[in-house]
Amino acid sequence: MRELRHRAVTCPQSPSCQVAEPELEPMTSDSQARALSAEPRCFSNASSAYVSARIKMGSQLSVDNSVQVVIVGGGFGGIAAASQLKSWGIPFTLVDMRDAFHHNVAALRASVEKGFAKKTFISYTVTFKDNFRQGLVVGIDLQKQRVLLQDGEALSFSHLILATGSDGPFPGKFNQLSNMETAIQSYEVMVKQVQKSQHIVVVGGGSAGVEMAAEIKTDYPEKEVILIHSQVALADVELLPCVRQEVKEILLRKGVKLVLSERVSNLDQLPLNESQEHILVKTDKGTEVDTNLVILCTGIKINSSAYSSAFADKLATNGALRVNEHLQVEGFDQIYAIGDCADVKEPKMAYHAGLHANVVVANIVNSMKQKPLQSYRPGALTFLLSMGRNDGVGQISGFYVGRLMVRLAKSRDLFISTSWKTMGQTPP
Ligand SMILES: Cc1cc2nc3c(=O)[nH]c(=O)nc-3n(C[C@H](O)[C@H](O)[C@H](O)COP(=O)(O)OP(=O)(O)OC[C@H]3O[C@@H](n4cnc5c(N)ncnc54)[C@H](O)[C@@H]3O)c2cc1C
């Protein structure tokens, strides 16, 4: 395999966009993985913060009995923090309501490709053994420094990392409280619904919606896929205009039909993720679409129920926790928030959650060594959109990157190997 490095040239579509043109160089097996989360290096959008926060892994720290880190939430941020604490030999407990990490970055392909879903769930117990506790966190007792579980148990902490992330509609997120086998099965059921349906509507043209439409059209070019989006431009608002334009062109090339600047008006009455003979989707502009399957790709919501009453006065309007530059919850030295549930002015991304984890573990270590704390500063955006396994577009550190680089860096594997590596397990 070869690694792609980039140099800046002018974007062919818009002079205001910078383009990273790939140059081929020998690649280590790690390089594509670093583009996502735990070990980002050349592709970092917060590279200065990351580099300064990098900690030497593998060396063990001697800590006294009073140290016990509790991590609430085993998403991308939580598993990155837990695996680093494990390497340092710092006592910790990772709590999650589920029994397996969900690599939801690949959830959309798992909804289309048979047998893929098992690669997207990774058991916590196999990796973290007794350091993992399955349970729903219902509150935090700040006075007694305890995390409260629904089953009545309380976990004492000296340091707390809140990493409860966000929820959204299935299949992009899997929100139910079930075990790994049932979760995998839900995706296999979804694969069958897609197989059965000749006409499919995807609602929402943000990054998840465009990736969903592209995944279906890649495996089923003969199916009709209609993407309905309430705005004109597709994908995330933070992306370069030329990236958003290319997203549109890729979809059109694949044969996805676009209904833009229209909002679905009868969403409440529509059966979701269930193949049926005639489903009538209506929009606010009077468009009506007769379809077989409706997939919703909108509405990510911060998971704040674990901490919202303890930190009622520290919440941003979306429920995320207000943090300082060290990612400490405002007013608390030993309590940190990372990932989607931290109120940092940048897009909510797995990649960022991994960067946050690096800074927070460095800060826990530094606070024990009485060293200055590290800061997290969002940088120029890195954001790759996989448009099926052979296509994609995106930007790295603010530079446009085209299909070749995105395909190598993301589309083929969707960073699945990175998560299995972080968890120290081998994918099936
Ligand atoms: C379809 C889709 C594709 C995406 N693609 C990309 C991509 O390509 N690149 C990228 O960087 N980002 C991508 N993202 C965004 C990314 O998924 C999120 O930013 C990321 O999951 C955030 O990680 P996190 O650790 O903050 O939280 P999450 O991954 O949301 O994990 C939170 C965890 O906390 C647990 N939890 C929550 N509340 C409680 C509680 N009360 N008690 C116990 N446990 C609790 C949950 O069970 C969950 O395991 C994508 C998102 C979607 C929906």
The ligand as an SDF file (V2000), in Angstrom:
LIG
                    3D

 53 58  0  0  0  0  0  0  0  0999 V2000
  -23.7550    8.0000   10.2690 C   0  0  0  0  0  0  0  0  0  0  0  0
  -22.6310    8.7490   10.9040 C   0  0  0  0  0  0  0  0  0  0  0  0
  -21.3810    8.7570   10.2800 C   0  0  0  0  0  0  0  0  0  0  0  0
  -20.3320    9.4490   10.8850 C   0  0  0  0  0  0  0  0  0  0  0  0
  -19.1120    9.4650   10.2560 N   0  0  0  0  0  0  0  0  0  0  0  0
  -18.0670   10.0850   10.8390 C   0  0  0  0  0  0  0  0  0  0  0  0
  -16.7770   10.0760   10.2330 C   0  0  0  0  0  0  0  0  0  0  0  0
  -16.6060    9.5590    9.1410 O   0  0  0  0  0  0  0  0  0  0  0  0
  -15.7510   10.6570   10.8840 N   0  0  0  0  0  0  0  0  0  0  0  0
  -15.9060   11.2440   12.0950 C   0  0  0  0  0  0  0  0  0  0  0  0
  -14.9190   11.7270   12.6510 O   0  0  0  0  0  0  0  0  0  0  0  0
  -17.1230   11.2930   12.7120 N   0  0  0  0  0  0  0  0  0  0  0  0
  -18.1960   10.7340   12.1110 C   0  0  0  0  0  0  0  0  0  0  0  0
  -19.4400   10.7490   12.7080 N   0  0  0  0  0  0  0  0  0  0  0  0
  -19.6090   11.4330   14.0100 C   0  0  0  0  0  0  0  0  0  0  0  0
  -19.2300   10.4740   15.1550 C   0  0  0  0  0  0  0  0  0  0  0  0
  -19.9840    9.2950   15.0860 O   0  0  0  0  0  0  0  0  0  0  0  0
  -19.4340   11.1170   16.5220 C   0  0  0  0  0  0  0  0  0  0  0  0
  -18.8620   12.3790   16.5440 O   0  0  0  0  0  0  0  0  0  0  0  0
  -18.8050   10.2260   17.5850 C   0  0  0  0  0  0  0  0  0  0  0  0
  -19.5380    9.0370   17.7090 O   0  0  0  0  0  0  0  0  0  0  0  0
  -18.7130   10.9230   18.9330 C   0  0  0  0  0  0  0  0  0  0  0  0
  -18.0230   10.0850   19.8050 O   0  0  0  0  0  0  0  0  0  0  0  0
  -18.2670   10.1730   21.3790 P   0  0  0  0  0  0  0  0  0  0  0  0
  -17.2400    9.3130   22.0160 O   0  0  0  0  0  0  0  0  0  0  0  0
  -18.3370   11.5900   21.8000 O   0  0  0  0  0  0  0  0  0  0  0  0
  -19.7250    9.5930   21.6160 O   0  0  0  0  0  0  0  0  0  0  0  0
  -20.5500    8.3690   21.0420 P   0  0  0  0  0  0  0  0  0  0  0  0
  -19.8090    7.6630   19.9700 O   0  0  0  0  0  0  0  0  0  0  0  0
  -21.9030    8.8970   20.7640 O   0  0  0  0  0  0  0  0  0  0  0  0
  -20.6100    7.3640   22.2820 O   0  0  0  0  0  0  0  0  0  0  0  0
  -21.2460    7.7000   23.4910 C   0  0  0  0  0  0  0  0  0  0  0  0
  -21.3630    6.4510   24.3430 C   0  0  0  0  0  0  0  0  0  0  0  0
  -21.8710    6.8340   25.5960 O   0  0  0  0  0  0  0  0  0  0  0  0
  -22.8180    5.8580   26.0190 C   0  0  0  0  0  0  0  0  0  0  0  0
  -23.7560    6.5380   26.9190 N   0  0  0  0  0  0  0  0  0  0  0  0
  -24.4690    7.6440   26.6860 C   0  0  0  0  0  0  0  0  0  0  0  0
  -25.2010    7.9830   27.7540 N   0  0  0  0  0  0  0  0  0  0  0  0
  -24.9420    7.0730   28.6970 C   0  0  0  0  0  0  0  0  0  0  0  0
  -25.4160    6.8640   30.0280 C   0  0  0  0  0  0  0  0  0  0  0  0
  -26.2830    7.6910   30.6020 N   0  0  0  0  0  0  0  0  0  0  0  0
  -24.9400    5.8090   30.7130 N   0  0  0  0  0  0  0  0  0  0  0  0
  -24.0500    4.9360   30.1530 C   0  0  0  0  0  0  0  0  0  0  0  0
  -23.5950    5.0820   28.8940 N   0  0  0  0  0  0  0  0  0  0  0  0
  -24.0150    6.1400   28.1780 C   0  0  0  0  0  0  0  0  0  0  0  0
  -23.4610    5.3530   24.7320 C   0  0  0  0  0  0  0  0  0  0  0  0
  -23.9880    4.0510   24.8920 O   0  0  0  0  0  0  0  0  0  0  0  0
  -22.2850    5.3870   23.7720 C   0  0  0  0  0  0  0  0  0  0  0  0
  -21.6160    4.1390   23.7100 O   0  0  0  0  0  0  0  0  0  0  0  0
  -20.5180   10.1050   12.1140 C   0  0  0  0  0  0  0  0  0  0  0  0
  -21.7870   10.0900   12.7260 C   0  0  0  0  0  0  0  0  0  0  0  0
  -22.8350    9.4360   12.1270 C   0  0  0  0  0  0  0  0  0  0  0  0
  -24.1910    9.4350   12.7800 C   0  0  0  0  0  0  0  0  0  0  0  0
  1  2  1  0
  2  3  1  0
  2 52  2  0
  3  4  2  0
  4  5  1  0
  4 50  1  0
  5  6  2  0
  6  7  1  0
  6 13  1  0
  7  8  2  0
  7  9  1  0
  9 10  1  0
 10 11  2  0
 10 12  1  0
 12 13  2  0
 13 14  1  0
 14 15  1  0
 14 50  1  0
 15 16  1  0
 16 17  1  0
 16 18  1  0
 18 19  1  0
 18 20  1  0
 20 21  1  0
 20 22  1  0
 22 23  1  0
 23 24  1  0
 24 25  2  0
 24 26  1  0
 24 27  1  0
 27 28  1  0
 28 29  2  0
 28 30  1  0
 28 31  1  0
 31 32  1  0
 32 33  1  0
 33 34  1  0
 33 48  1  0
 34 35  1  0
 35 36  1  0
 35 46  1  0
 36 37  1  0
 36 45  1  0
 37 38  2  0
 38 39  1  0
 39 40  1  0
 39 45  2  0
 40 41  1  0
 40 42  2  0
 42 43  1  0
 43 44  2  0
 44 45  1  0
 46 47  1  0
 46 48  1  0
 48 49  1  0
 50 51  2  0
 51 52  1  0
 52 53  1  0
M  END
$$$$
